[in-house]
C-alpha cells in the first residue's frame, strides 16, 4: 500500500511539472489518503502484535 501511495505521489509530481493541475491535485489527494490508511493499519497491527506477543510469552 505504501508503494501505491508513493506511485501516486510521483504521478502527481510529474503531472504538476507538466501543468496538469487537476490530475496532480487528485493524485496528491489519493496519495495522502493511502498513506494515512497505511499508517493506521501499521499502528493497528503493531498494537495487535504486541498484545499477542505478550499473551504468548505469558505476561
VONUVEX-137343 format. One line per field, with one value per atom (N, C-alpha, C): x, y, z; residue in three letters; atom name; residue number from 1. Coordinates in Angstrom, 3 decimals. Example, Ala and Ser with C-alpha at 12.3 -4.5 7.8 and 13.67 -1.06 7.14 Angstrom:
# residues 2
east 13.190,12.300,13.200,12.850,13.670,12.900
north -5.690,-4.500,-3.300,-2.250,-1.060,0.030
up 7.800,7.800,7.800,7.080,7.140,7.870
fiti ALA,ALA,ALA,SER,SER,SER
kelo N,CA,C,N,CA,C
guse 1,1,1,2,2,2
//
This chain:
# residues 59
east 0.824,0.000,0.880,1.966,2.876,3.475,3.727,4.273,3.297,2.005,0.988,0.872,0.986,0.940,2.107,3.286,4.461,4.284,3.691,3.434,2.520,1.433,0.533,1.216,2.104,2.844,3.739,4.452,5.329,4.502,3.382,2.490,1.991,1.655,1.211,2.301,3.528,4.642,4.904,4.863,5.081,3.960,2.726,1.596,1.685,2.140,2.277,3.353,4.451,5.531,5.061,4.246,3.764,2.572,2.040,0.972,-0.436,-0.601,-1.926,-2.370,-2.964,-3.307,-4.361,-5.391,-6.465,-6.009,-5.242,-4.726,-3.726,-2.915,-1.918,-2.603,-3.632,-4.351,-5.026,-5.656,-6.317,-5.300,-4.179,-3.142,-2.561,-2.343,-1.845,-2.867,-4.143,-5.194,-5.239,-5.124,-5.116,-3.889,-2.738,-1.503,-1.607,-2.154,-2.316,-3.282,-4.378,-5.371,-4.770,-4.058,-3.439,-2.360,-1.621,-0.587,-1.197,-2.307,-2.977,-3.508,-4.099,-4.577,-3.412,-2.282,-1.096,-0.646,-0.601,-0.175,-1.136,-2.438,-3.426,-3.285,-3.175,-3.025,-1.720,-0.669,0.616,0.494,-0.150,-0.324,-1.225,-2.299,-3.210,-2.475,-1.743,-1.030,0.117,0.730,1.763,1.176,0.044,-0.599,-1.061,-1.669,-2.108,-0.925,0.156,1.337,1.920,1.937,2.441,1.543,0.229,-0.708,-0.578,-0.519,-0.420,0.927,1.978,3.301,3.353,2.717,2.700,1.867,0.750,-0.089,0.610,1.399,2.130,3.264,3.922,5.022,4.544,3.246,2.685,2.744,2.821,2.862,1.481
north -1.177,0.000,1.256,1.192,2.334,2.542,1.460,1.551,2.260,1.972,2.613,4.091,4.431,5.833,6.609,6.011,6.667,6.795,5.795,5.862,7.038,7.203,8.326,9.664,9.707,10.925,11.304,10.342,10.603,11.000,10.320,10.670,12.103,12.492,13.864,14.881,14.544,15.463,15.643,14.552,14.630,15.428,15.186,15.920,17.405,17.724,19.135,19.825,19.130,19.717,19.955,19.040,19.181,20.130,20.591,21.586,21.035,19.799,19.206,19.332,20.472,20.774,19.861,19.539,18.703,17.290,16.737,15.376,15.360,16.394,16.466,16.556,17.371,17.514,16.226,15.558,14.290,13.227,13.205,12.230,12.468,13.715,14.025,13.643,13.874,13.514,12.008,11.246,9.788,9.323,9.926,9.546,9.816,10.967,11.279,10.310,9.995,9.077,7.689,7.180,5.864,5.851,6.935,6.998,6.989,7.699,7.701,6.311,5.639,4.273,3.360,3.521,2.730,2.953,4.190,4.480,3.887,4.002,3.453,1.938,1.283,-0.174,-0.596,0.161,-0.146,-0.074,0.960,1.089,0.000,-0.338,-1.393,-2.724,-3.066,-4.339,-4.346,-3.196,-3.116,-3.399,-2.774,-2.998,-4.439,-4.984,-6.380,-7.328,-7.065,-7.911,-7.874,-6.692,-6.587,-7.326,-7.206,-7.906,-9.413,-9.896,-11.340,-11.857,-11.079,-11.480,-11.586,-10.655,-10.702,-11.881,-12.172,-13.297,-14.639,-14.726,-15.973,-16.119,-15.020,-15.070,-15.334,-15.136,-15.440,-14.306,-13.096,-11.948,-11.483
up 0.000,0.000,0.000,0.708,0.710,-0.678,-1.369,-2.728,-3.660,-3.525,-4.360,-4.004,-2.713,-2.308,-2.908,-2.893,-3.489,-5.000,-5.625,-7.063,-7.400,-6.631,-6.882,-6.592,-5.604,-5.314,-6.489,-7.028,-8.177,-9.401,-9.597,-10.714,-10.561,-9.339,-9.100,-9.349,-8.939,-9.192,-10.680,-11.417,-12.870,-13.529,-13.103,-13.671,-13.334,-12.130,-11.751,-12.575,-12.821,-13.615,-15.052,-15.557,-16.933,-17.051,-15.925,-15.974,-15.894,-15.537,-15.411,-13.954,-13.626,-12.241,-11.652,-12.422,-11.906,-11.599,-12.501,-12.302,-11.150,-11.051,-9.974,-8.617,-8.517,-7.251,-6.835,-7.788,-7.481,-7.080,-7.759,-7.448,-6.062,-5.686,-4.347,-3.283,-3.573,-2.609,-2.394,-3.462,-3.348,-2.594,-2.875,-2.181,-0.682,-0.296,1.120,1.793,1.115,1.658,1.880,0.901,1.031,2.104,2.242,3.267,4.666,4.849,6.150,6.472,5.490,5.712,6.071,5.394,5.704,7.143,7.589,8.954,9.985,9.737,10.671,10.753,9.606,9.615,10.277,10.067,10.696,12.217,12.724,14.165,14.738,14.026,14.493,14.582,13.560,13.567,14.577,14.826,15.845,17.229,17.526,18.820,18.955,17.909,17.956,18.127,17.456,17.580,18.981,19.587,20.951,21.938,21.747,22.646,22.512,21.287,21.072,21.576,21.351,21.831,23.347,24.007,25.478,25.986,25.293,25.754,25.516,24.457,24.194,25.210,25.554,26.499,27.927,28.172,29.473,30.470,29.998,30.905,31.223
fiti UNK,UNK,UNK,UNK,UNK,UNK,UNK,UNK,UNK,UNK,UNK,UNK,UNK,UNK,UNK,UNK,UNK,UNK,UNK,UNK,UNK,UNK,UNK,UNK,UNK,UNK,UNK,UNK,UNK,UNK,UNK,UNK,UNK,UNK,UNK,UNK,UNK,UNK,UNK,UNK,UNK,UNK,UNK,UNK,UNK,UNK,UNK,UNK,UNK,UNK,UNK,UNK,UNK,UNK,UNK,UNK,UNK,UNK,UNK,UNK,UNK,UNK,UNK,UNK,UNK,UNK,UNK,UNK,UNK,UNK,UNK,UNK,UNK,UNK,UNK,UNK,UNK,UNK,UNK,UNK,UNK,UNK,UNK,UNK,UNK,UNK,UNK,UNK,UNK,UNK,UNK,UNK,UNK,UNK,UNK,UNK,UNK,UNK,UNK,UNK,UNK,UNK,UNK,UNK,UNK,UNK,UNK,UNK,UNK,UNK,UNK,UNK,UNK,UNK,UNK,UNK,UNK,UNK,UNK,UNK,UNK,UNK,UNK,UNK,UNK,UNK,UNK,UNK,UNK,UNK,UNK,UNK,UNK,UNK,UNK,UNK,UNK,UNK,UNK,UNK,UNK,UNK,UNK,UNK,UNK,UNK,UNK,UNK,UNK,UNK,UNK,UNK,UNK,UNK,UNK,UNK,UNK,UNK,UNK,UNK,UNK,UNK,UNK,UNK,UNK,UNK,UNK,UNK,UNK,UNK,UNK,UNK,UNK,UNK,UNK,UNK,UNK
kelo N,CA,C,N,CA,C,N,CA,C,N,CA,C,N,CA,C,N,CA,C,N,CA,C,N,CA,C,N,CA,C,N,CA,C,N,CA,C,N,CA,C,N,CA,C,N,CA,C,N,CA,C,N,CA,C,N,CA,C,N,CA,C,N,CA,C,N,CA,C,N,CA,C,N,CA,C,N,CA,C,N,CA,C,N,CA,C,N,CA,C,N,CA,C,N,CA,C,N,CA,C,N,CA,C,N,CA,C,N,CA,C,N,CA,C,N,CA,C,N,CA,C,N,CA,C,N,CA,C,N,CA,C,N,CA,C,N,CA,C,N,CA,C,N,CA,C,N,CA,C,N,CA,C,N,CA,C,N,CA,C,N,CA,C,N,CA,C,N,CA,C,N,CA,C,N,CA,C,N,CA,C,N,CA,C,N,CA,C,N,CA,C,N,CA,C,N,CA,C,N,CA,C,N,CA,C
guse 1,1,1,2,2,2,3,3,3,4,4,4,5,5,5,6,6,6,7,7,7,8,8,8,9,9,9,10,10,10,11,11,11,12,12,12,13,13,13,14,14,14,15,15,15,16,16,16,17,17,17,18,18,18,19,19,19,20,20,20,21,21,21,22,22,22,23,23,23,24,24,24,25,25,25,26,26,26,27,27,27,28,28,28,29,29,29,30,30,30,31,31,31,32,32,32,33,33,33,34,34,34,35,35,35,36,36,36,37,37,37,38,38,38,39,39,39,40,40,40,41,41,41,42,42,42,43,43,43,44,44,44,45,45,45,46,46,46,47,47,47,48,48,48,49,49,49,50,50,50,51,51,51,52,52,52,53,53,53,54,54,54,55,55,55,56,56,56,57,57,57,58,58,58,59,59,59
//
